[in-house]
């Protein structure tokens, strides 16, 4: 039997040697959207070479598609929580089941996980259920309101019960958040604040304004939002405007601590300037608590009342003047007549007539 051996020329072997890269004659085919999607994440993975990758490419892609179905930004999740690359899909799904069992719908779940991607690798039994148990048994939040607490402040799920939530709860209770003022789903976000780093500095700032400790406690218990405001971005500029521009009294802030909850540029300054422009003033609650329409109506009403008062004073002055002129005529004294321009008189009469018409009164010259 004959065996034929075909030996290629040496020159061809050099062309295919490993030292010389071979350029493909075929252009690279167009990538589909899915392949482009995977290439993007391969690039992301290469930037974290030390991260263990236990999932195969298919499982990893399923995991990405799953969190995207929850409307979670997968690129953001991978950047903020690199451990998400190695966590099994079943663990991620168990987090959804855990939160759903506490009444958190899928739409809210996606927003929570997108805000805090660290939750994607949390252990429901070691990290999440202890927080829910704390809210139910120690804070005494009713079960239907637990999901409201979490939706308002998802960061609670990242807090340690022993190191953060429980110490803050004890501090707030000692401060006066008990009984009718106990913590509810409306202000459970306070539990996520550090006592030393956040709550105490705000109490001290209010005391430094001139309030006593008892007054400060009464203010924050009546208006818990005070403990959530920034000293530099809220307290300081609003206090300065109140004292310097409005010439206000601290006693008014003590009676109405909700002043700090209103926008300085959007509501406080514009309304105060309108009042000053027309020569009026209002207590803080009447100036800020009403809607824009109610405030404008109140401003017009004050203007109309001012016109009425001026008219009454004018009529009263004329009557007194007639009596005075009569008495001086009898005694031989003469007085100069008080002249009022016809244009101003007509304008005043027109305003009064319109006012009386709106109020259902009859106007007589």
Secondary structure, 3 states (H helix, E strand, C coil): CCCCCCCCCHHHHHHCCCCCCCCCCCCCCCCCHHHHHHHHHHHHHHCCCCCCCCCCHHHHHHHHHHHHHCCCCHHHHHHHCHHHHCCCHHHHHHHHHHHHHCCCCHHHHHHHHHHCHHHHHCCHHHHHHHHHHHHHHCCCCCHHHHHHHHHHCHHHHHCCHHHHHHHHHHHHHHHCCCHHHCCCCCCHHHHHCCHHHHHHHHHHHHHHCCCCHHHHHHHHHHCHHHHHCCHHHHHHHHHHHHHHHCCCCHHHHHHCHHHHHCCHHHHHHHHHHHHHHCCCCCCHHHHHCCCHHHHHHHHHHHHHHHHHHHHHHHHHHHHHHHHHHHHHHHCCCCCCCCCCCHHHHHHHHHHHHHHHHHCCCCCCC
